[in-house]
Each structure stands twice: as C-alpha cells, then as structure tokens.
Amino acid sequence: NSPTIRIRHEEIIEMNKISAAILLTSQGGIFFQAGEEFARTKYGNPNSYNASIAINHLDWSRADEYQDLVAYYKNMIDIRKAYPPLRDPTKKTADMIYFKYLPENLISYLIPNLIDKNARWKNLLVIANTSKQPYTIDLPKDEMERDQKWKILANNKKADPSGIGYIFGPSIILSPREVYVLAIEND
C-alpha cells in the first residue's frame, strides 16, 4: 500500500477562513459541520447520508495536517467569546448593526458594543471580499477621533484575539478573497 498523496487547495482554505470569520462574527447560535475546522472532505459527494464510512468518517489526521485552520477556528471562537455583542440575546445589538451597501461579493458590517462598556473593544468591523478583484473600502469614522486606529483581529491567513497588527487611515484595500475582522479598542 502506498501512502495517499493529499493536495492542499489554498484557495478553498482561504474561503473556509473567510466563511468562518463571517459565521463567528454573526449574532445568534453558531452551527458548523463536524470537521470543518480541519478541512473535512466528503470527496465531492454532495449528499452523503447513505454513503460508506470511508466517505463520512472524520479523518483526524487532517487536524494535524491543517493546524493553521484549526488554530484559525479556535482563535475566531475566542474573539467571539471576547466580544459580548456577538452573543447578545436581545435585539439591542442586532438593531444597531450597520451594513454597508457594496457591490456583489463584498460585505461590510459594523457591530457596536452597546451592552458591555468593560469589554476590550467598542466596535467590531467585518469586511470581506470574495471576488477575484481588489477593492478599496472606506473605514467607518468616529466623529471624536481624526485618525482612528483599527486593531486587526483576523484576516484570511490568521486570527488572534490579541491582534496581529493595526490599520490606520481612512480606507483599506481588500485583495481578492480577503477578509478582515477589525476592532476599535475601549479606552
């Protein structure tokens, strides 16, 4: 028996991370499929309810092979835990989420922190570009601050609740298939 050679599809992994960032910064209960965090595959079978165990099993060796994706999900879950408005059971936060109208394949939404003034962040911004073209998007401005500093919590490569850098300026250029989860820190 020769070992199976697996090909890592980077574009699919990046899209998985974009989906995870959007899902885990959404309000309400979160549901994702078992193994999604380690790139589970059903080998192209779109409806595997009656397929063999070989198709439906969880291949736990993929968790080691896709450590970056597992870490991404873990850190996105930690970001979700750290920002109470994402778990607000009332309509208060949902009524204040601001969606920016953008062209197809682009999404941007701002989630203000109206429920916990002791939380790390006062605003969370999610912007994603799933198109194959770059796009420049204006960042929301706080009337009280001229040059706002956005902490990068996640992009399509990495997520970290401690941050992975900062963005300054009035706008950001989103590369093709790129996501950012940004935060304004509480003073």
PyRosetta script that sets phi, psi and omega in degrees:
from pyrosetta import init, pose_from_sequence

init()
pose = pose_from_sequence("NSPTIRIRHEEIIEMNKISAAILLTSQGGIFFQAGEEFARTKYGNPNSYNASIAINHLDWSRADEYQDLVAYYKNMIDIRKAYPPLRDPTKKTADMIYFKYLPENLISYLIPNLIDKNARWKNLLVIANTSKQPYTIDLPKDEMERDQKWKILANNKKADPSGIGYIFGPSIILSPREVYVLAIEND")
pose.set_psi(1, 125.7)
pose.set_omega(1, 176.6)
pose.set_phi(2, -93.2)
pose.set_psi(2, 148.8)
pose.set_omega(2, -179.5)
pose.set_phi(3, -66.3)
pose.set_psi(3, 148.2)
pose.set_omega(3, 177.8)
pose.set_phi(4, -76.3)
pose.set_psi(4, 131.0)
pose.set_omega(4, 177.2)
pose.set_phi(5, -93.5)
pose.set_psi(5, 123.6)
pose.set_omega(5, 179.8)
pose.set_phi(6, -105.3)
pose.set_psi(6, 140.1)
pose.set_omega(6, 177.0)
pose.set_phi(7, -105.3)
pose.set_psi(7, 128.4)
pose.set_omega(7, 177.7)
pose.set_phi(8, -88.3)
pose.set_psi(8, 122.4)
pose.set_omega(8, -179.0)
pose.set_phi(9, -97.0)
pose.set_psi(9, 93.4)
pose.set_omega(9, -174.3)
pose.set_phi(10, -58.2)
pose.set_psi(10, -38.9)
pose.set_omega(10, -179.4)
pose.set_phi(11, -63.1)
pose.set_psi(11, -40.2)
pose.set_omega(11, 178.8)
pose.set_phi(12, -68.3)
pose.set_psi(12, -38.9)
pose.set_omega(12, 178.3)
pose.set_phi(13, -64.1)
pose.set_psi(13, -43.1)
pose.set_omega(13, 177.8)
pose.set_phi(14, -62.4)
pose.set_psi(14, -41.9)
pose.set_omega(14, 178.1)
pose.set_phi(15, -65.6)
pose.set_psi(15, -35.3)
pose.set_omega(15, 175.7)
pose.set_phi(16, -61.2)
pose.set_psi(16, -44.1)
pose.set_omega(16, 179.9)
pose.set_phi(17, -66.1)
pose.set_psi(17, -39.6)
pose.set_omega(17, 177.0)
pose.set_phi(18, -61.8)
pose.set_psi(18, -45.5)
pose.set_omega(18, 179.0)
pose.set_phi(19, -61.5)
pose.set_psi(19, -42.1)
pose.set_omega(19, 179.0)
pose.set_phi(20, -63.6)
pose.set_psi(20, -41.4)
pose.set_omega(20, 179.8)
pose.set_phi(21, -63.2)
pose.set_psi(21, -42.5)
pose.set_omega(21, 179.6)
pose.set_phi(22, -69.0)
pose.set_psi(22, -45.6)
pose.set_omega(22, -179.2)
pose.set_phi(23, -61.4)
pose.set_psi(23, -47.2)
pose.set_omega(23, -173.7)
pose.set_phi(24, -80.2)
pose.set_psi(24, -2.8)
pose.set_omega(24, 171.8)
pose.set_phi(25, -111.5)
pose.set_psi(25, 19.4)
pose.set_omega(25, 176.0)
pose.set_phi(26, -97.8)
pose.set_psi(26, 154.0)
pose.set_omega(26, 177.7)
pose.set_phi(27, -81.0)
pose.set_psi(27, 157.2)
pose.set_omega(27, 176.1)
pose.set_phi(28, 94.6)
pose.set_psi(28, -176.0)
pose.set_omega(28, 179.5)
pose.set_phi(29, -67.3)
pose.set_psi(29, 141.9)
pose.set_omega(29, -177.7)
pose.set_phi(30, -107.0)
pose.set_psi(30, 134.4)
pose.set_omega(30, 179.2)
pose.set_phi(31, -132.8)
pose.set_psi(31, 125.9)
pose.set_omega(31, 169.5)
pose.set_phi(32, -138.8)
pose.set_psi(32, 156.9)
pose.set_omega(32, -174.7)
pose.set_phi(33, -70.3)
pose.set_psi(33, 146.8)
pose.set_omega(33, 176.5)
pose.set_phi(34, -59.2)
pose.set_psi(34, 128.3)
pose.set_omega(34, 178.1)
pose.set_phi(35, 91.4)
pose.set_psi(35, -6.9)
pose.set_omega(35, 179.1)
pose.set_phi(36, -57.9)
pose.set_psi(36, -34.3)
pose.set_omega(36, -177.9)
pose.set_phi(37, -72.9)
pose.set_psi(37, -8.2)
pose.set_omega(37, 173.1)
pose.set_phi(38, -130.1)
pose.set_psi(38, 33.2)
pose.set_omega(38, 173.1)
pose.set_phi(39, 58.5)
pose.set_psi(39, 45.4)
pose.set_omega(39, 176.9)
pose.set_phi(40, -55.6)
pose.set_psi(40, 144.6)
pose.set_omega(40, 177.7)
pose.set_phi(41, -129.2)
pose.set_psi(41, 149.6)
pose.set_omega(41, 171.3)
pose.set_phi(42, -116.3)
pose.set_psi(42, 21.5)
pose.set_omega(42, 173.1)
pose.set_phi(43, 54.9)
pose.set_psi(43, 40.6)
pose.set_omega(43, 175.4)
pose.set_phi(44, 85.5)
pose.set_psi(44, 0.5)
pose.set_omega(44, 179.9)
pose.set_phi(45, -81.2)
pose.set_psi(45, 112.1)
pose.set_omega(45, -175.2)
pose.set_phi(46, -79.3)
pose.set_psi(46, -13.3)
pose.set_omega(46, -177.5)
pose.set_phi(47, -146.7)
pose.set_psi(47, 82.2)
pose.set_omega(47, -168.2)
pose.set_phi(48, -94.6)
pose.set_psi(48, 17.6)
pose.set_omega(48, -175.9)
pose.set_phi(49, -56.7)
pose.set_psi(49, -30.6)
pose.set_omega(49, -178.2)
pose.set_phi(50, -113.8)
pose.set_psi(50, 16.0)
pose.set_omega(50, 179.9)
pose.set_phi(51, -82.7)
pose.set_psi(51, 170.7)
pose.set_omega(51, -177.3)
pose.set_phi(52, -70.2)
pose.set_psi(52, 166.9)
pose.set_omega(52, 176.0)
pose.set_phi(53, -61.7)
pose.set_psi(53, -33.1)
pose.set_omega(53, 179.1)
pose.set_phi(54, -58.6)
pose.set_psi(54, -31.1)
pose.set_omega(54, 178.3)
pose.set_phi(55, -85.6)
pose.set_psi(55, -40.4)
pose.set_omega(55, -170.9)
pose.set_phi(56, -93.4)
pose.set_psi(56, -7.6)
pose.set_omega(56, -175.9)
pose.set_phi(57, -72.9)
pose.set_psi(57, 160.4)
pose.set_omega(57, 173.2)
pose.set_phi(58, -92.2)
pose.set_psi(58, 116.9)
pose.set_omega(58, 179.6)
pose.set_phi(59, -89.4)
pose.set_psi(59, 93.9)
pose.set_omega(59, -173.3)
pose.set_phi(60, -67.2)
pose.set_psi(60, -15.9)
pose.set_omega(60, 176.6)
pose.set_phi(61, -66.2)
pose.set_psi(61, -22.4)
pose.set_omega(61, 177.8)
pose.set_phi(62, -67.5)
pose.set_psi(62, -27.3)
pose.set_omega(62, 177.5)
pose.set_phi(63, -61.6)
pose.set_psi(63, -35.8)
pose.set_omega(63, 176.8)
pose.set_phi(64, -76.8)
pose.set_psi(64, -40.8)
pose.set_omega(64, -178.8)
pose.set_phi(65, -65.8)
pose.set_psi(65, -33.4)
pose.set_omega(65, -177.8)
pose.set_phi(66, -112.7)
pose.set_psi(66, 47.4)
pose.set_omega(66, -178.8)
pose.set_phi(67, -57.5)
pose.set_psi(67, -34.6)
pose.set_omega(67, 179.5)
pose.set_phi(68, -64.6)
pose.set_psi(68, -38.3)
pose.set_omega(68, 179.2)
pose.set_phi(69, -71.6)
pose.set_psi(69, -40.9)
pose.set_omega(69, 176.5)
pose.set_phi(70, -60.6)
pose.set_psi(70, -45.1)
pose.set_omega(70, 178.7)
pose.set_phi(71, -63.7)
pose.set_psi(71, -38.1)
pose.set_omega(71, 178.9)
pose.set_phi(72, -59.8)
pose.set_psi(72, -50.0)
pose.set_omega(72, 178.9)
pose.set_phi(73, -61.0)
pose.set_psi(73, -45.4)
pose.set_omega(73, 179.8)
pose.set_phi(74, -58.2)
pose.set_psi(74, -46.7)
pose.set_omega(74, -178.0)
pose.set_phi(75, -70.8)
pose.set_psi(75, -33.5)
pose.set_omega(75, 175.0)
pose.set_phi(76, -66.5)
pose.set_psi(76, -36.8)
pose.set_omega(76, 175.6)
pose.set_phi(77, -64.7)
pose.set_psi(77, -40.4)
pose.set_omega(77, 176.8)
pose.set_phi(78, -64.3)
pose.set_psi(78, -38.6)
pose.set_omega(78, 176.1)
pose.set_phi(79, -62.1)
pose.set_psi(79, -44.3)
pose.set_omega(79, 178.8)
pose.set_phi(80, -59.9)
pose.set_psi(80, -44.1)
pose.set_omega(80, 179.5)
pose.set_phi(81, -63.9)
pose.set_psi(81, -32.1)
pose.set_omega(81, -176.0)
pose.set_phi(82, -80.3)
pose.set_psi(82, -13.0)
pose.set_omega(82, -176.0)
pose.set_phi(83, -118.3)
pose.set_psi(83, 94.4)
pose.set_omega(83, -174.8)
pose.set_phi(84, -53.3)
pose.set_psi(84, -34.8)
pose.set_omega(84, -179.8)
pose.set_phi(85, -58.4)
pose.set_psi(85, -24.1)
pose.set_omega(85, 178.7)
pose.set_phi(86, -70.7)
pose.set_psi(86, -18.4)
pose.set_omega(86, -179.3)
pose.set_phi(87, -114.5)
pose.set_psi(87, 16.8)
pose.set_omega(87, -177.8)
pose.set_phi(88, -65.5)
pose.set_psi(88, 115.9)
pose.set_omega(88, -178.9)
pose.set_phi(89, -78.1)
pose.set_psi(89, -8.8)
pose.set_omega(89, 179.2)
pose.set_phi(90, -92.9)
pose.set_psi(90, -178.5)
pose.set_omega(90, 177.0)
pose.set_phi(91, -92.6)
pose.set_psi(91, -0.2)
pose.set_omega(91, -174.1)
pose.set_phi(92, -57.1)
pose.set_psi(92, -51.7)
pose.set_omega(92, -179.9)
pose.set_phi(93, -69.9)
pose.set_psi(93, -45.1)
pose.set_omega(93, -177.6)
pose.set_phi(94, -56.5)
pose.set_psi(94, -37.2)
pose.set_omega(94, -179.9)
pose.set_phi(95, -70.7)
pose.set_psi(95, -18.1)
pose.set_omega(95, -176.2)
pose.set_phi(96, -105.7)
pose.set_psi(96, -3.3)
pose.set_omega(96, 178.2)
pose.set_phi(97, -65.3)
pose.set_psi(97, 131.7)
pose.set_omega(97, -177.1)
pose.set_phi(98, -109.3)
pose.set_psi(98, 115.4)
pose.set_omega(98, 175.4)
pose.set_phi(99, -96.7)
pose.set_psi(99, 132.7)
pose.set_omega(99, 176.1)
pose.set_phi(100, -93.9)
pose.set_psi(100, 132.6)
pose.set_omega(100, 179.2)
pose.set_phi(101, -78.6)
pose.set_psi(101, 120.2)
pose.set_omega(101, -175.3)
pose.set_phi(102, -132.1)
pose.set_psi(102, 168.0)
pose.set_omega(102, 176.2)
pose.set_phi(103, -62.5)
pose.set_psi(103, 166.6)
pose.set_omega(103, 179.0)
pose.set_phi(104, -53.3)
pose.set_psi(104, 144.5)
pose.set_omega(104, 178.8)
pose.set_phi(105, 74.4)
pose.set_psi(105, 11.5)
pose.set_omega(105, 175.8)
pose.set_phi(106, -126.5)
pose.set_psi(106, 141.2)
pose.set_omega(106, 176.7)
pose.set_phi(107, -140.8)
pose.set_psi(107, 144.9)
pose.set_omega(107, 176.7)
pose.set_phi(108, -149.3)
pose.set_psi(108, 128.4)
pose.set_omega(108, 175.3)
pose.set_phi(109, -145.1)
pose.set_psi(109, 142.8)
pose.set_omega(109, -179.0)
pose.set_phi(110, -110.1)
pose.set_psi(110, 127.9)
pose.set_omega(110, -179.9)
pose.set_phi(111, -115.2)
pose.set_psi(111, 103.6)
pose.set_omega(111, -178.8)
pose.set_phi(112, -77.5)
pose.set_psi(112, 152.5)
pose.set_omega(112, 176.4)
pose.set_phi(113, -95.5)
pose.set_psi(113, 99.8)
pose.set_omega(113, 179.7)
pose.set_phi(114, -107.1)
pose.set_psi(114, -1.9)
pose.set_omega(114, -171.8)
pose.set_phi(115, -114.5)
pose.set_psi(115, -18.8)
pose.set_omega(115, -177.2)
pose.set_phi(116, -143.7)
pose.set_psi(116, 94.8)
pose.set_omega(116, -177.8)
pose.set_phi(117, -70.0)
pose.set_psi(117, -10.5)
pose.set_omega(117, 177.7)
pose.set_phi(118, -92.4)
pose.set_psi(118, -2.9)
pose.set_omega(118, 179.1)
pose.set_phi(119, -67.9)
pose.set_psi(119, 159.7)
pose.set_omega(119, -178.2)
pose.set_phi(120, -59.6)
pose.set_psi(120, -36.9)
pose.set_omega(120, -171.7)
pose.set_phi(121, -121.9)
pose.set_psi(121, 147.4)
pose.set_omega(121, 177.3)
pose.set_phi(122, -99.7)
pose.set_psi(122, -17.5)
pose.set_omega(122, 175.8)
pose.set_phi(123, -146.3)
pose.set_psi(123, 145.7)
pose.set_omega(123, 174.0)
pose.set_phi(124, -125.9)
pose.set_psi(124, 130.5)
pose.set_omega(124, -179.8)
pose.set_phi(125, -120.5)
pose.set_psi(125, 129.3)
pose.set_omega(125, 176.6)
pose.set_phi(126, -117.5)
pose.set_psi(126, 125.7)
pose.set_omega(126, 176.9)
pose.set_phi(127, -134.0)
pose.set_psi(127, 134.6)
pose.set_omega(127, -177.6)
pose.set_phi(128, -140.1)
pose.set_psi(128, 141.2)
pose.set_omega(128, 176.7)
pose.set_phi(129, -124.7)
pose.set_psi(129, 106.3)
pose.set_omega(129, 178.8)
pose.set_phi(130, -97.2)
pose.set_psi(130, 5.4)
pose.set_omega(130, 179.9)
pose.set_phi(131, -81.2)
pose.set_psi(131, 178.4)
pose.set_omega(131, 177.7)
pose.set_phi(132, -99.1)
pose.set_psi(132, 11.3)
pose.set_omega(132, -179.2)
pose.set_phi(133, -119.8)
pose.set_psi(133, 147.3)
pose.set_omega(133, 173.6)
pose.set_phi(134, -71.5)
pose.set_psi(134, 157.4)
pose.set_omega(134, -178.8)
pose.set_phi(135, -148.7)
pose.set_psi(135, 136.7)
pose.set_omega(135, 176.5)
pose.set_phi(136, -98.9)
pose.set_psi(136, 131.4)
pose.set_omega(136, -179.7)
pose.set_phi(137, -127.3)
pose.set_psi(137, 137.4)
pose.set_omega(137, 176.1)
pose.set_phi(138, -76.2)
pose.set_psi(138, 137.2)
pose.set_omega(138, 177.6)
pose.set_phi(139, -86.1)
pose.set_psi(139, 145.3)
pose.set_omega(139, 177.9)
pose.set_phi(140, -60.4)
pose.set_psi(140, 147.5)
pose.set_omega(140, -178.9)
pose.set_phi(141, -113.4)
pose.set_psi(141, 140.1)
pose.set_omega(141, 171.7)
pose.set_phi(142, -93.4)
pose.set_psi(142, 125.8)
pose.set_omega(142, -176.9)
pose.set_phi(143, -58.8)
pose.set_psi(143, -25.1)
pose.set_omega(143, -176.1)
pose.set_phi(144, -83.5)
pose.set_psi(144, -18.5)
pose.set_omega(144, -175.5)
pose.set_phi(145, -121.6)
pose.set_psi(145, 129.6)
pose.set_omega(145, 178.8)
pose.set_phi(146, -74.6)
pose.set_psi(146, -58.7)
pose.set_omega(146, -178.7)
pose.set_phi(147, -107.5)
pose.set_psi(147, 94.6)
pose.set_omega(147, -177.2)
pose.set_phi(148, -76.7)
pose.set_psi(148, 140.9)
pose.set_omega(148, 179.0)
pose.set_phi(149, -108.4)
pose.set_psi(149, 113.9)
pose.set_omega(149, 178.6)
pose.set_phi(150, -97.4)
pose.set_psi(150, 125.3)
pose.set_omega(150, 175.0)
pose.set_phi(151, -82.2)
pose.set_psi(151, 130.4)
pose.set_omega(151, 177.0)
pose.set_phi(152, -83.8)
pose.set_psi(152, 115.6)
pose.set_omega(152, 177.0)
pose.set_phi(153, -94.5)
pose.set_psi(153, -29.2)
pose.set_omega(153, -179.3)
pose.set_phi(154, -158.1)
pose.set_psi(154, 151.1)
pose.set_omega(154, 168.5)
pose.set_phi(155, -137.9)
pose.set_psi(155, -163.7)
pose.set_omega(155, -177.0)
pose.set_phi(156, -84.4)
pose.set_psi(156, 6.8)
pose.set_omega(156, 176.5)
pose.set_phi(157, -111.0)
pose.set_psi(157, -40.4)
pose.set_omega(157, -169.7)
pose.set_phi(158, -148.4)
pose.set_psi(158, 152.3)
pose.set_omega(158, 173.0)
pose.set_phi(159, -132.5)
pose.set_psi(159, 141.3)
pose.set_omega(159, 179.3)
pose.set_phi(160, -158.5)
pose.set_psi(160, 119.2)
pose.set_omega(160, -179.4)
pose.set_phi(161, -63.3)
pose.set_psi(161, -17.7)
pose.set_omega(161, 176.0)
pose.set_phi(162, -81.8)
pose.set_psi(162, -15.4)
pose.set_omega(162, 179.6)
pose.set_phi(163, 102.6)
pose.set_psi(163, 153.0)
pose.set_omega(163, 178.6)
pose.set_phi(164, -125.9)
pose.set_psi(164, 11.9)
pose.set_omega(164, 178.9)
pose.set_phi(165, 149.2)
pose.set_psi(165, -170.6)
pose.set_omega(165, -178.9)
pose.set_phi(166, -135.4)
pose.set_psi(166, 156.1)
pose.set_omega(166, 172.2)
pose.set_phi(167, -124.2)
pose.set_psi(167, 128.9)
pose.set_omega(167, 175.7)
pose.set_phi(168, -116.2)
pose.set_psi(168, 151.5)
pose.set_omega(168, 174.1)
pose.set_phi(169, 116.8)
pose.set_psi(169, 172.8)
pose.set_omega(169, -175.2)
pose.set_phi(170, -82.9)
pose.set_psi(170, -14.9)
pose.set_omega(170, -176.3)
pose.set_phi(171, -149.7)
pose.set_psi(171, 171.2)
pose.set_omega(171, 179.0)
pose.set_phi(172, -138.9)
pose.set_psi(172, 143.5)
pose.set_omega(172, 174.8)
pose.set_phi(173, -97.5)
pose.set_psi(173, 118.2)
pose.set_omega(173, 176.9)
pose.set_phi(174, -91.8)
pose.set_psi(174, 120.8)
pose.set_omega(174, 174.9)
pose.set_phi(175, -70.5)
pose.set_psi(175, 166.8)
pose.set_omega(175, 174.8)
pose.set_phi(176, -58.0)
pose.set_psi(176, 138.6)
pose.set_omega(176, 178.8)
pose.set_phi(177, 53.3)
pose.set_psi(177, 57.1)
pose.set_omega(177, -178.8)
pose.set_phi(178, -130.7)
pose.set_psi(178, 146.0)
pose.set_omega(178, 177.8)
pose.set_phi(179, -132.4)
pose.set_psi(179, 148.2)
pose.set_omega(179, 171.6)
pose.set_phi(180, -134.3)
pose.set_psi(180, 137.9)
pose.set_omega(180, 166.9)
pose.set_phi(181, -115.3)
pose.set_psi(181, 114.9)
pose.set_omega(181, -174.8)
pose.set_phi(182, -118.4)
pose.set_psi(182, 152.7)
pose.set_omega(182, 180.0)
pose.set_phi(183, -137.6)
pose.set_psi(183, 146.7)
pose.set_omega(183, 168.5)
pose.set_phi(184, -100.9)
pose.set_psi(184, 123.5)
pose.set_omega(184, -176.6)
pose.set_phi(185, -76.3)
pose.set_psi(185, 147.4)
pose.set_omega(185, 172.7)
pose.set_phi(186, -70.5)
pose.set_psi(186, 145.2)
pose.set_omega(186, -180.0)
pose.set_phi(187, -73.3)
pose.dump_pdb("model.pdb")
